[in-house]
């Protein structure tokens, strides 16, 4: 399997936000090592800052 990593774009924001939500759900089922909190960090605005 080949893995392709690309820089995010504004057109990817909905998909990135969906990814964040999926990760929140997975973290809720176990130990939340990174300390992410839904609605606090990371949020859509963090993705926007990362794209700029």
mmCIF entry with sequence, helices, sheets and N, C-alpha, C, O atoms, coordinates in Angstrom:
data_MODEL
# 
_entry.id   MODEL 
# 
_entity.id                         1 
_entity.type                       polymer 
_entity.pdbx_number_of_molecules   1 
# 
_entity_poly.entity_id                      1 
_entity_poly.type                           'polypeptide(L)' 
_entity_poly.nstd_linkage                   no 
_entity_poly.nstd_monomer                   no 
_entity_poly.pdbx_seq_one_letter_code       
;(UNK)(UNK)(UNK)(UNK)(UNK)(UNK)(UNK)(UNK)(UNK)(UNK)(UNK)(UNK)(UNK)(UNK)(UNK)(UNK)
(UNK)(UNK)(UNK)(UNK)(UNK)(UNK)(UNK)(UNK)(UNK)(UNK)(UNK)(UNK)(UNK)(UNK)(UNK)(UNK)
(UNK)(UNK)(UNK)(UNK)(UNK)(UNK)(UNK)(UNK)(UNK)(UNK)(UNK)(UNK)(UNK)(UNK)(UNK)(UNK)
(UNK)(UNK)(UNK)(UNK)
;
_entity_poly.pdbx_seq_one_letter_code_can   XXXXXXXXXXXXXXXXXXXXXXXXXXXXXXXXXXXXXXXXXXXXXXXXXXXX 
_entity_poly.pdbx_strand_id                 A 
# 
loop_
_entity_poly_seq.entity_id 
_entity_poly_seq.num 
_entity_poly_seq.mon_id 
_entity_poly_seq.hetero 
1 1  UNK n 
1 2  UNK n 
1 3  UNK n 
1 4  UNK n 
1 5  UNK n 
1 6  UNK n 
1 7  UNK n 
1 8  UNK n 
1 9  UNK n 
1 10 UNK n 
1 11 UNK n 
1 12 UNK n 
1 13 UNK n 
1 14 UNK n 
1 15 UNK n 
1 16 UNK n 
1 17 UNK n 
1 18 UNK n 
1 19 UNK n 
1 20 UNK n 
1 21 UNK n 
1 22 UNK n 
1 23 UNK n 
1 24 UNK n 
1 25 UNK n 
1 26 UNK n 
1 27 UNK n 
1 28 UNK n 
1 29 UNK n 
1 30 UNK n 
1 31 UNK n 
1 32 UNK n 
1 33 UNK n 
1 34 UNK n 
1 35 UNK n 
1 36 UNK n 
1 37 UNK n 
1 38 UNK n 
1 39 UNK n 
1 40 UNK n 
1 41 UNK n 
1 42 UNK n 
1 43 UNK n 
1 44 UNK n 
1 45 UNK n 
1 46 UNK n 
1 47 UNK n 
1 48 UNK n 
1 49 UNK n 
1 50 UNK n 
1 51 UNK n 
1 52 UNK n 
# 
_struct_asym.id          A 
_struct_asym.entity_id   1 
# 
loop_
_struct_conf.conf_type_id 
_struct_conf.id 
_struct_conf.pdbx_PDB_helix_id 
_struct_conf.beg_label_comp_id 
_struct_conf.beg_label_asym_id 
_struct_conf.beg_label_seq_id 
_struct_conf.pdbx_beg_PDB_ins_code 
_struct_conf.end_label_comp_id 
_struct_conf.end_label_asym_id 
_struct_conf.end_label_seq_id 
_struct_conf.pdbx_end_PDB_ins_code 
_struct_conf.beg_auth_comp_id 
_struct_conf.beg_auth_asym_id 
_struct_conf.beg_auth_seq_id 
_struct_conf.end_auth_comp_id 
_struct_conf.end_auth_asym_id 
_struct_conf.end_auth_seq_id 
_struct_conf.pdbx_PDB_helix_class 
_struct_conf.details 
_struct_conf.pdbx_PDB_helix_length 
HELX_P HELX_P1 AA1 UNK A 10 ? UNK A 12 ? UNK A 10 UNK A 12 5 ? 3  
HELX_P HELX_P2 AA2 UNK A 13 ? UNK A 28 ? UNK A 13 UNK A 28 1 ? 16 
HELX_P HELX_P3 AA3 UNK A 44 ? UNK A 51 ? UNK A 44 UNK A 51 1 ? 8  
# 
_struct_conf_type.id          HELX_P 
_struct_conf_type.criteria    ? 
_struct_conf_type.reference   ? 
# 
loop_
_atom_site.group_PDB 
_atom_site.id 
_atom_site.type_symbol 
_atom_site.label_atom_id 
_atom_site.label_alt_id 
_atom_site.label_comp_id 
_atom_site.label_asym_id 
_atom_site.label_entity_id 
_atom_site.label_seq_id 
_atom_site.pdbx_PDB_ins_code 
_atom_site.Cartn_x 
_atom_site.Cartn_y 
_atom_site.Cartn_z 
_atom_site.occupancy 
_atom_site.B_iso_or_equiv 
_atom_site.pdbx_formal_charge 
_atom_site.auth_seq_id 
_atom_site.auth_comp_id 
_atom_site.auth_asym_id 
_atom_site.auth_atom_id 
_atom_site.pdbx_PDB_model_num 
ATOM 1   N N  . UNK A 1 1  ? 0.835   -1.177 0.000  1.00 0.00 ? 1  UNK A N  1 
ATOM 2   C CA . UNK A 1 1  ? 0.000   0.000  0.000  1.00 0.00 ? 1  UNK A CA 1 
ATOM 3   C C  . UNK A 1 1  ? 0.883   1.244  0.000  1.00 0.00 ? 1  UNK A C  1 
ATOM 4   O O  . UNK A 1 1  ? 1.796   1.373  0.815  1.00 0.00 ? 1  UNK A O  1 
ATOM 5   N N  . UNK A 1 2  ? 0.598   2.149  -0.921 1.00 0.00 ? 2  UNK A N  1 
ATOM 6   C CA . UNK A 1 2  ? 1.344   3.388  -1.004 1.00 0.00 ? 2  UNK A CA 1 
ATOM 7   C C  . UNK A 1 2  ? 0.562   4.487  -0.284 1.00 0.00 ? 2  UNK A C  1 
ATOM 8   O O  . UNK A 1 2  ? -0.652  4.602  -0.452 1.00 0.00 ? 2  UNK A O  1 
ATOM 9   N N  . UNK A 1 3  ? 1.243   5.271  0.497  1.00 0.00 ? 3  UNK A N  1 
ATOM 10  C CA . UNK A 1 3  ? 0.619   6.345  1.256  1.00 0.00 ? 3  UNK A CA 1 
ATOM 11  C C  . UNK A 1 3  ? 1.025   7.678  0.648  1.00 0.00 ? 3  UNK A C  1 
ATOM 12  O O  . UNK A 1 3  ? 2.211   7.947  0.459  1.00 0.00 ? 3  UNK A O  1 
ATOM 13  N N  . UNK A 1 4  ? 0.043   8.506  0.345  1.00 0.00 ? 4  UNK A N  1 
ATOM 14  C CA . UNK A 1 4  ? 0.299   9.817  -0.232 1.00 0.00 ? 4  UNK A CA 1 
ATOM 15  C C  . UNK A 1 4  ? -0.150  10.883 0.759  1.00 0.00 ? 4  UNK A C  1 
ATOM 16  O O  . UNK A 1 4  ? -1.316  10.923 1.150  1.00 0.00 ? 4  UNK A O  1 
ATOM 17  N N  . UNK A 1 5  ? 0.774   11.743 1.161  1.00 0.00 ? 5  UNK A N  1 
ATOM 18  C CA . UNK A 1 5  ? 0.462   12.824 2.088  1.00 0.00 ? 5  UNK A CA 1 
ATOM 19  C C  . UNK A 1 5  ? 0.563   14.132 1.319  1.00 0.00 ? 5  UNK A C  1 
ATOM 20  O O  . UNK A 1 5  ? 1.592   14.436 0.717  1.00 0.00 ? 5  UNK A O  1 
ATOM 21  N N  . UNK A 1 6  ? -0.531  14.908 1.347  1.00 0.00 ? 6  UNK A N  1 
ATOM 22  C CA . UNK A 1 6  ? -0.572  16.188 0.646  1.00 0.00 ? 6  UNK A CA 1 
ATOM 23  C C  . UNK A 1 6  ? -0.961  17.297 1.606  1.00 0.00 ? 6  UNK A C  1 
ATOM 24  O O  . UNK A 1 6  ? -1.611  17.051 2.622  1.00 0.00 ? 6  UNK A O  1 
ATOM 25  N N  . UNK A 1 7  ? -0.567  18.493 1.289  1.00 0.00 ? 7  UNK A N  1 
ATOM 26  C CA . UNK A 1 7  ? -0.947  19.664 2.073  1.00 0.00 ? 7  UNK A CA 1 
ATOM 27  C C  . UNK A 1 7  ? -2.450  19.888 1.920  1.00 0.00 ? 7  UNK A C  1 
ATOM 28  O O  . UNK A 1 7  ? -2.991  19.779 0.820  1.00 0.00 ? 7  UNK A O  1 
ATOM 29  N N  . UNK A 1 8  ? -3.117  20.200 3.020  1.00 0.00 ? 8  UNK A N  1 
ATOM 30  C CA . UNK A 1 8  ? -4.551  20.464 2.986  1.00 0.00 ? 8  UNK A CA 1 
ATOM 31  C C  . UNK A 1 8  ? -4.860  21.758 2.250  1.00 0.00 ? 8  UNK A C  1 
ATOM 32  O O  . UNK A 1 8  ? -4.025  22.658 2.162  1.00 0.00 ? 8  UNK A O  1 
ATOM 33  N N  . UNK A 1 9  ? -6.069  21.833 1.725  1.00 0.00 ? 9  UNK A N  1 
ATOM 34  C CA . UNK A 1 9  ? -6.535  23.026 1.022  1.00 0.00 ? 9  UNK A CA 1 
ATOM 35  C C  . UNK A 1 9  ? -7.900  23.410 1.580  1.00 0.00 ? 9  UNK A C  1 
ATOM 36  O O  . UNK A 1 9  ? -8.544  22.619 2.269  1.00 0.00 ? 9  UNK A O  1 
ATOM 37  N N  . UNK A 1 10 ? -8.335  24.628 1.279  1.00 0.00 ? 10 UNK A N  1 
ATOM 38  C CA . UNK A 1 10 ? -9.645  25.078 1.762  1.00 0.00 ? 10 UNK A CA 1 
ATOM 39  C C  . UNK A 1 10 ? -10.760 24.134 1.319  1.00 0.00 ? 10 UNK A C  1 
ATOM 40  O O  . UNK A 1 10 ? -11.750 23.968 2.032  1.00 0.00 ? 10 UNK A O  1 
ATOM 41  N N  . UNK A 1 11 ? -10.610 23.534 0.182  1.00 0.00 ? 11 UNK A N  1 
ATOM 42  C CA . UNK A 1 11 ? -11.628 22.606 -0.309 1.00 0.00 ? 11 UNK A CA 1 
ATOM 43  C C  . UNK A 1 11 ? -11.688 21.324 0.527  1.00 0.00 ? 11 UNK A C  1 
ATOM 44  O O  . UNK A 1 11 ? -12.631 20.542 0.394  1.00 0.00 ? 11 UNK A O  1 
ATOM 45  N N  . UNK A 1 12 ? -10.687 21.104 1.387  1.00 0.00 ? 12 UNK A N  1 
ATOM 46  C CA . UNK A 1 12 ? -10.628 19.915 2.241  1.00 0.00 ? 12 UNK A CA 1 
ATOM 47  C C  . UNK A 1 12 ? -11.203 20.151 3.639  1.00 0.00 ? 12 UNK A C  1 
ATOM 48  O O  . UNK A 1 12 ? -11.258 19.217 4.439  1.00 0.00 ? 12 UNK A O  1 
ATOM 49  N N  . UNK A 1 13 ? -11.629 21.368 3.946  1.00 0.00 ? 13 UNK A N  1 
ATOM 50  C CA . UNK A 1 13 ? -12.023 21.696 5.319  1.00 0.00 ? 13 UNK A CA 1 
ATOM 51  C C  . UNK A 1 13 ? -13.132 20.807 5.867  1.00 0.00 ? 13 UNK A C  1 
ATOM 52  O O  . UNK A 1 13 ? -13.047 20.369 7.014  1.00 0.00 ? 13 UNK A O  1 
ATOM 53  N N  . UNK A 1 14 ? -14.161 20.530 5.088  1.00 0.00 ? 14 UNK A N  1 
ATOM 54  C CA . UNK A 1 14 ? -15.238 19.665 5.570  1.00 0.00 ? 14 UNK A CA 1 
ATOM 55  C C  . UNK A 1 14 ? -14.714 18.281 5.914  1.00 0.00 ? 14 UNK A C  1 
ATOM 56  O O  . UNK A 1 14 ? -15.108 17.693 6.921  1.00 0.00 ? 14 UNK A O  1 
ATOM 57  N N  . UNK A 1 15 ? -13.829 17.766 5.079  1.00 0.00 ? 15 UNK A N  1 
ATOM 58  C CA . UNK A 1 15 ? -13.252 16.438 5.291  1.00 0.00 ? 15 UNK A CA 1 
ATOM 59  C C  . UNK A 1 15 ? -12.343 16.427 6.522  1.00 0.00 ? 15 UNK A C  1 
ATOM 60  O O  . UNK A 1 15 ? -12.340 15.459 7.282  1.00 0.00 ? 15 UNK A O  1 
ATOM 61  N N  . UNK A 1 16 ? -11.580 17.489 6.718  1.00 0.00 ? 16 UNK A N  1 
ATOM 62  C CA . UNK A 1 16 ? -10.703 17.590 7.892  1.00 0.00 ? 16 UNK A CA 1 
ATOM 63  C C  . UNK A 1 16 ? -11.537 17.646 9.165  1.00 0.00 ? 16 UNK A C  1 
ATOM 64  O O  . UNK A 1 16 ? -11.219 16.984 10.153 1.00 0.00 ? 16 UNK A O  1 
ATOM 65  N N  . UNK A 1 17 ? -12.602 18.436 9.139  1.00 0.00 ? 17 UNK A N  1 
ATOM 66  C CA . UNK A 1 17 ? -13.482 18.536 10.299 1.00 0.00 ? 17 UNK A CA 1 
ATOM 67  C C  . UNK A 1 17 ? -14.110 17.171 10.615 1.00 0.00 ? 17 UNK A C  1 
ATOM 68  O O  . UNK A 1 17 ? -14.244 16.803 11.782 1.00 0.00 ? 17 UNK A O  1 
ATOM 69  N N  . UNK A 1 18 ? -14.487 16.438 9.592  1.00 0.00 ? 18 UNK A N  1 
ATOM 70  C CA . UNK A 1 18 ? -15.038 15.095 9.773  1.00 0.00 ? 18 UNK A CA 1 
ATOM 71  C C  . UNK A 1 18 ? -13.978 14.169 10.398 1.00 0.00 ? 18 UNK A C  1 
ATOM 72  O O  . UNK A 1 18 ? -14.298 13.361 11.270 1.00 0.00 ? 18 UNK A O  1 
ATOM 73  N N  . UNK A 1 19 ? -12.742 14.288 9.959  1.00 0.00 ? 19 UNK A N  1 
ATOM 74  C CA . UNK A 1 19 ? -11.656 13.498 10.525 1.00 0.00 ? 19 UNK A CA 1 
ATOM 75  C C  . UNK A 1 19 ? -11.483 13.809 12.012 1.00 0.00 ? 19 UNK A C  1 
ATOM 76  O O  . UNK A 1 19 ? -11.350 12.892 12.822 1.00 0.00 ? 19 UNK A O  1 
ATOM 77  N N  . UNK A 1 20 ? -11.485 15.087 12.375 1.00 0.00 ? 20 UNK A N  1 
ATOM 78  C CA . UNK A 1 20 ? -11.388 15.476 13.786 1.00 0.00 ? 20 UNK A CA 1 
ATOM 79  C C  . UNK A 1 20 ? -12.487 14.802 14.601 1.00 0.00 ? 20 UNK A C  1 
ATOM 80  O O  . UNK A 1 20 ? -12.221 14.264 15.675 1.00 0.00 ? 20 UNK A O  1 
ATOM 81  N N  . UNK A 1 21 ? -13.729 14.828 14.094 1.00 0.00 ? 21 UNK A N  1 
ATOM 82  C CA . UNK A 1 21 ? -14.851 14.227 14.818 1.00 0.00 ? 21 UNK A CA 1 
ATOM 83  C C  . UNK A 1 21 ? -14.677 12.722 14.973 1.00 0.00 ? 21 UNK A C  1 
ATOM 84  O O  . UNK A 1 21 ? -15.000 12.170 16.024 1.00 0.00 ? 21 UNK A O  1 
ATOM 85  N N  . UNK A 1 22 ? -14.174 12.053 13.945 1.00 0.00 ? 22 UNK A N  1 
ATOM 86  C CA . UNK A 1 22 ? -13.917 10.615 14.033 1.00 0.00 ? 22 UNK A CA 1 
ATOM 87  C C  . UNK A 1 22 ? -12.852 10.322 15.090 1.00 0.00 ? 22 UNK A C  1 
ATOM 88  O O  . UNK A 1 22 ? -12.963 9.354  15.843 1.00 0.00 ? 22 UNK A O  1 
ATOM 89  N N  . UNK A 1 23 ? -11.831 11.158 15.137 1.00 0.00 ? 23 UNK A N  1 
ATOM 90  C CA . UNK A 1 23 ? -10.761 10.956 16.126 1.00 0.00 ? 23 UNK A CA 1 
ATOM 91  C C  . UNK A 1 23 ? -11.302 11.176 17.536 1.00 0.00 ? 23 UNK A C  1 
ATOM 92  O O  . UNK A 1 23 ? -10.971 10.414 18.445 1.00 0.00 ? 23 UNK A O  1 
ATOM 93  N N  . UNK A 1 24 ? -12.136 12.215 17.737 1.00 0.00 ? 24 UNK A N  1 
ATOM 94  C CA . UNK A 1 24 ? -12.744 12.444 19.057 1.00 0.00 ? 24 UNK A CA 1 
ATOM 95  C C  . UNK A 1 24 ? -13.474 11.205 19.530 1.00 0.00 ? 24 UNK A C  1 
ATOM 96  O O  . UNK A 1 24 ? -13.317 10.782 20.675 1.00 0.00 ? 24 UNK A O  1 
ATOM 97  N N  . UNK A 1 25 ? -14.275 10.620 18.646 1.00 0.00 ? 25 UNK A N  1 
ATOM 98  C CA . UNK A 1 25 ? -15.052 9.429  19.005 1.00 0.00 ? 25 UNK A CA 1 
ATOM 99  C C  . UNK A 1 25 ? -14.137 8.271  19.388 1.00 0.00 ? 25 UNK A C  1 
ATOM 100 O O  . UNK A 1 25 ? -14.413 7.561  20.355 1.00 0.00 ? 25 UNK A O  1 
ATOM 101 N N  . UNK A 1 26 ? -13.067 8.074  18.652 1.00 0.00 ? 26 UNK A N  1 
ATOM 102 C CA . UNK A 1 26 ? -12.124 7.000  18.962 1.00 0.00 ? 26 UNK A CA 1 
ATOM 103 C C  . UNK A 1 26 ? -11.433 7.261  20.302 1.00 0.00 ? 26 UNK A C  1 
ATOM 104 O O  . UNK A 1 26 ? -11.230 6.333  21.085 1.00 0.00 ? 26 UNK A O  1 
ATOM 105 N N  . UNK A 1 27 ? -11.072 8.511  20.567 1.00 0.00 ? 27 UNK A N  1 
ATOM 106 C CA . UNK A 1 27 ? -10.398 8.841  21.822 1.00 0.00 ? 27 UNK A CA 1 
ATOM 107 C C  . UNK A 1 27 ? -11.326 8.651  23.018 1.00 0.00 ? 27 UNK A C  1 
ATOM 108 O O  . UNK A 1 27 ? -10.870 8.283  24.100 1.00 0.00 ? 27 UNK A O  1 
ATOM 109 N N  . UNK A 1 28 ? -12.619 8.896  22.835 1.00 0.00 ? 28 UNK A N  1 
ATOM 110 C CA . UNK A 1 28 ? -13.579 8.722  23.930 1.00 0.00 ? 28 UNK A CA 1 
ATOM 111 C C  . UNK A 1 28 ? -13.687 7.264  24.363 1.00 0.00 ? 28 UNK A C  1 
ATOM 112 O O  . UNK A 1 28 ? -14.071 6.986  25.499 1.00 0.00 ? 28 UNK A O  1 
ATOM 113 N N  . UNK A 1 29 ? -13.354 6.332  23.474 1.00 0.00 ? 29 UNK A N  1 
ATOM 114 C CA . UNK A 1 29 ? -13.464 4.906  23.787 1.00 0.00 ? 29 UNK A CA 1 
ATOM 115 C C  . UNK A 1 29 ? -12.248 4.369  24.536 1.00 0.00 ? 29 UNK A C  1 
ATOM 116 O O  . UNK A 1 29 ? -12.275 3.239  25.023 1.00 0.00 ? 29 UNK A O  1 
ATOM 117 N N  . UNK A 1 30 ? -11.201 5.150  24.631 1.00 0.00 ? 30 UNK A N  1 
ATOM 118 C CA . UNK A 1 30 ? -9.981  4.680  25.284 1.00 0.00 ? 30 UNK A CA 1 
ATOM 119 C C  . UNK A 1 30 ? -9.326  5.806  26.053 1.00 0.00 ? 30 UNK A C  1 
ATOM 120 O O  . UNK A 1 30 ? -9.995  6.672  26.618 1.00 0.00 ? 30 UNK A O  1 
ATOM 121 N N  . UNK A 1 31 ? -8.018  5.777  26.065 1.00 0.00 ? 31 UNK A N  1 
ATOM 122 C CA . UNK A 1 31 ? -7.251  6.810  26.756 1.00 0.00 ? 31 UNK A CA 1 
ATOM 123 C C  . UNK A 1 31 ? -6.978  7.947  25.777 1.00 0.00 ? 31 UNK A C  1 
ATOM 124 O O  . UNK A 1 31 ? -6.464  7.723  24.681 1.00 0.00 ? 31 UNK A O  1 
ATOM 125 N N  . UNK A 1 32 ? -7.317  9.136  26.171 1.00 0.00 ? 32 UNK A N  1 
ATOM 126 C CA . UNK A 1 32 ? -7.145  10.314 25.320 1.00 0.00 ? 32 UNK A CA 1 
ATOM 127 C C  . UNK A 1 32 ? -5.755  10.910 25.568 1.00 0.00 ? 32 UNK A C  1 
ATOM 128 O O  . UNK A 1 32 ? -5.620  11.938 26.231 1.00 0.00 ? 32 UNK A O  1 
ATOM 129 N N  . UNK A 1 33 ? -4.734  10.253 25.031 1.00 0.00 ? 33 UNK A N  1 
ATOM 130 C CA . UNK A 1 33 ? -3.363  10.703 25.257 1.00 0.00 ? 33 UNK A CA 1 
ATOM 131 C C  . UNK A 1 33 ? -3.105  12.138 24.794 1.00 0.00 ? 33 UNK A C  1 
ATOM 132 O O  . UNK A 1 33 ? -2.436  12.883 25.510 1.00 0.00 ? 33 UNK A O  1 
ATOM 133 N N  . UNK A 1 34 ? -3.611  12.559 23.616 1.00 0.00 ? 34 UNK A N  1 
ATOM 134 C CA . UNK A 1 34 ? -3.318  13.926 23.195 1.00 0.00 ? 34 UNK A CA 1 
ATOM 135 C C  . UNK A 1 34 ? -4.147  14.978 23.937 1.00 0.00 ? 34 UNK A C  1 
ATOM 136 O O  . UNK A 1 34 ? -3.839  16.167 23.852 1.00 0.00 ? 34 UNK A O  1 
ATOM 137 N N  . UNK A 1 35 ? -5.186  14.566 24.658 1.00 0.00 ? 35 UNK A N  1 
ATOM 138 C CA . UNK A 1 35 ? -5.992  15.520 25.420 1.00 0.00 ? 35 UNK A CA 1 
ATOM 139 C C  . UNK A 1 35 ? -6.943  16.350 24.573 1.00 0.00 ? 35 UNK A C  1 
ATOM 140 O O  . UNK A 1 35 ? -7.382  17.419 24.995 1.00 0.00 ? 35 UNK A O  1 
ATOM 141 N N  . UNK A 1 36 ? -7.266  15.857 23.366 1.00 0.00 ? 36 UNK A N  1 
ATOM 142 C CA . UNK A 1 36 ? -8.205  16.585 22.517 1.00 0.00 ? 36 UNK A CA 1 
ATOM 143 C C  . UNK A 1 36 ? -9.562  16.654 23.189 1.00 0.00 ? 36 UNK A C  1 
ATOM 144 O O  . UNK A 1 36 ? -10.009 15.691 23.813 1.00 0.00 ? 36 UNK A O  1 
ATOM 145 N N  . UNK A 1 37 ? -10.228 17.821 23.056 1.00 0.00 ? 37 UNK A N  1 
ATOM 146 C CA . UNK A 1 37 ? -11.572 18.001 23.598 1.00 0.00 ? 37 UNK A CA 1 
ATOM 147 C C  . UNK A 1 37 ? -12.473 18.512 22.483 1.00 0.00 ? 37 UNK A C  1 
ATOM 148 O O  . UNK A 1 37 ? -12.178 19.520 21.840 1.00 0.00 ? 37 UNK A O  1 
ATOM 149 N N  . UNK A 1 38 ? -13.567 17.808 22.265 1.00 0.00 ? 38 UNK A N  1 
ATOM 150 C CA . UNK A 1 38 ? -14.499 18.180 21.194 1.00 0.00 ? 38 UNK A CA 1 
ATOM 151 C C  . UNK A 1 38 ? -15.014 19.599 21.421 1.00 0.00 ? 38 UNK A C  1 
ATOM 152 O O  . UNK A 1 38 ? -15.454 19.949 22.517 1.00 0.00 ? 38 UNK A O  1 
ATOM 153 N N  . UNK A 1 39 ? -14.951 20.396 20.378 1.00 0.00 ? 39 UNK A N  1 
ATOM 154 C CA . UNK A 1 39 ? -15.397 21.783 20.460 1.00 0.00 ? 39 UNK A CA 1 
ATOM 155 C C  . UNK A 1 39 ? -14.361 22.734 21.026 1.00 0.00 ? 39 UNK A C  1 
ATOM 156 O O  . UNK A 1 39 ? -14.576 23.945 21.055 1.00 0.00 ? 39 UNK A O  1 
ATOM 157 N N  . UNK A 1 40 ? -13.216 22.184 21.485 1.00 0.00 ? 40 UNK A N  1 
ATOM 158 C CA . UNK A 1 40 ? -12.159 23.014 22.066 1.00 0.00 ? 40 UNK A CA 1 
ATOM 159 C C  . UNK A 1 40 ? -10.911 22.968 21.196 1.00 0.00 ? 40 UNK A C  1 
ATOM 160 O O  . UNK A 1 40 ? -10.441 23.999 20.714 1.00 0.00 ? 40 UNK A O  1 
ATOM 161 N N  . UNK A 1 41 ? -10.376 21.764 20.999 1.00 0.00 ? 41 UNK A N  1 
ATOM 162 C CA . UNK A 1 41 ? -9.176  21.595 20.177 1.00 0.00 ? 41 UNK A CA 1 
ATOM 163 C C  . UNK A 1 41 ? -9.084  20.166 19.703 1.00 0.00 ? 41 UNK A C  1 
ATOM 164 O O  . UNK A 1 41 ? -9.340  19.243 20.477 1.00 0.00 ? 41 UNK A O  1 
ATOM 165 N N  . UNK A 1 42 ? -8.734  19.965 18.480 1.00 0.00 ? 42 UNK A N  1 
ATOM 166 C CA . UNK A 1 42 ? -8.693  20.929 17.383 1.00 0.00 ? 42 UNK A CA 1 
ATOM 167 C C  . UNK A 1 42 ? -10.091 21.131 16.805 1.00 0.00 ? 42 UNK A C  1 
ATOM 168 O O  . UNK A 1 42 ? -10.940 20.242 16.859 1.00 0.00 ? 42 UNK A O  1 
ATOM 169 N N  . UNK A 1 43 ? -10.301 22.289 16.266 1.00 0.00 ? 43 UNK A N  1 
ATOM 170 C CA . UNK A 1 43 ? -11.575 22.629 15.634 1.00 0.00 ? 43 UNK A CA 1 
ATOM 171 C C  . UNK A 1 43 ? -11.307 23.114 14.216 1.00 0.00 ? 43 UNK A C  1 
ATOM 172 O O  . UNK A 1 43 ? -10.155 23.254 13.805 1.00 0.00 ? 43 UNK A O  1 
ATOM 173 N N  . UNK A 1 44 ? -12.367 23.366 13.481 1.00 0.00 ? 44 UNK A N  1 
ATOM 174 C CA . UNK A 1 44 ? -12.246 23.795 12.076 1.00 0.00 ? 44 UNK A CA 1 
ATOM 175 C C  . UNK A 1 44 ? -11.299 24.966 11.910 1.00 0.00 ? 44 UNK A C  1 
ATOM 176 O O  . UNK A 1 44 ? -10.531 25.012 10.949 1.00 0.00 ? 44 UNK A O  1 
ATOM 177 N N  . UNK A 1 45 ? -11.344 25.916 12.836 1.00 0.00 ? 45 UNK A N  1 
ATOM 178 C CA . UNK A 1 45 ? -10.490 27.099 12.741 1.00 0.00 ? 45 UNK A CA 1 
ATOM 179 C C  . UNK A 1 45 ? -9.007  26.722 12.834 1.00 0.00 ? 45 UNK A C  1 
ATOM 180 O O  . UNK A 1 45 ? -8.161  27.377 12.225 1.00 0.00 ? 45 UNK A O  1 
ATOM 181 N N  . UNK A 1 46 ? -8.695  25.674 13.592 1.00 0.00 ? 46 UNK A N  1 
ATOM 182 C CA . UNK A 1 46 ? -7.312  25.200 13.656 1.00 0.00 ? 46 UNK A CA 1 
ATOM 183 C C  . UNK A 1 46 ? -6.854  24.658 12.312 1.00 0.00 ? 46 UNK A C  1 
ATOM 184 O O  . UNK A 1 46 ? -5.703  24.841 11.916 1.00 0.00 ? 46 UNK A O  1 
ATOM 185 N N  . UNK A 1 47 ? -7.762  23.992 11.617 1.00 0.00 ? 47 UNK A N  1 
ATOM 186 C CA . UNK A 1 47 ? -7.446  23.488 10.276 1.00 0.00 ? 47 UNK A CA 1 
ATOM 187 C C  . UNK A 1 47 ? -7.207  24.660 9.317  1.00 0.00 ? 47 UNK A C  1 
ATOM 188 O O  . UNK A 1 47 ? -6.296  24.615 8.490  1.00 0.00 ? 47 UNK A O  1 
ATOM 189 N N  . UNK A 1 48 ? -8.017  25.693 9.430  1.00 0.00 ? 48 UNK A N  1 
ATOM 190 C CA . UNK A 1 48 ? -7.864  26.881 8.566  1.00 0.00 ? 48 UNK A CA 1 
ATOM 191 C C  . UNK A 1 48 ? -6.488  27.506 8.789  1.00 0.00 ? 48 UNK A C  1 
ATOM 192 O O  . UNK A 1 48 ? -5.790  27.838 7.831  1.00 0.00 ? 48 UNK A O  1 
ATOM 193 N N  . UNK A 1 49 ? -6.098  27.665 10.063 1.00 0.00 ? 49 UNK A N  1 
ATOM 194 C CA . UNK A 1 49 ? -4.778  28.242 10.384 1.00 0.00 ? 49 UNK A CA 1 
ATOM 195 C C  . UNK A 1 49 ? -3.670  27.357 9.825  1.00 0.00 ? 49 UNK A C  1 
ATOM 196 O O  . UNK A 1 49 ? -2.648  27.864 9.362  1.00 0.00 ? 49 UNK A O  1 
ATOM 197 N N  . UNK A 1 50 ? -3.863  26.040 9.863  1.00 0.00 ? 50 UNK A N  1 
ATOM 198 C CA . UNK A 1 50 ? -2.845  25.128 9.350  1.00 0.00 ? 50 UNK A CA 1 
ATOM 199 C C  . UNK A 1 50 ? -2.713  25.180 7.839  1.00 0.00 ? 50 UNK A C  1 
ATOM 200 O O  . UNK A 1 50 ? -1.661  24.850 7.292  1.00 0.00 ? 50 UNK A O  1 
ATOM 201 N N  . UNK A 1 51 ? -3.767  25.589 7.172  1.00 0.00 ? 51 UNK A N  1 
ATOM 202 C CA . UNK A 1 51 ? -3.744  25.669 5.714  1.00 0.00 ? 51 UNK A CA 1 
ATOM 203 C C  . UNK A 1 51 ? -3.083  26.954 5.225  1.00 0.00 ? 51 UNK A C  1 
ATOM 204 O O  . UNK A 1 51 ? -2.462  26.978 4.162  1.00 0.00 ? 51 UNK A O  1 
ATOM 205 N N  . UNK A 1 52 ? -3.219  27.998 5.994  1.00 0.00 ? 52 UNK A N  1 
ATOM 206 C CA . UNK A 1 52 ? -2.699  29.314 5.572  1.00 0.00 ? 52 UNK A CA 1 
ATOM 207 C C  . UNK A 1 52 ? -1.207  29.278 5.343  1.00 0.00 ? 52 UNK A C  1 
ATOM 208 O O  . UNK A 1 52 ? -0.613  30.294 4.986  1.00 0.00 ? 52 UNK A O  1 
# 
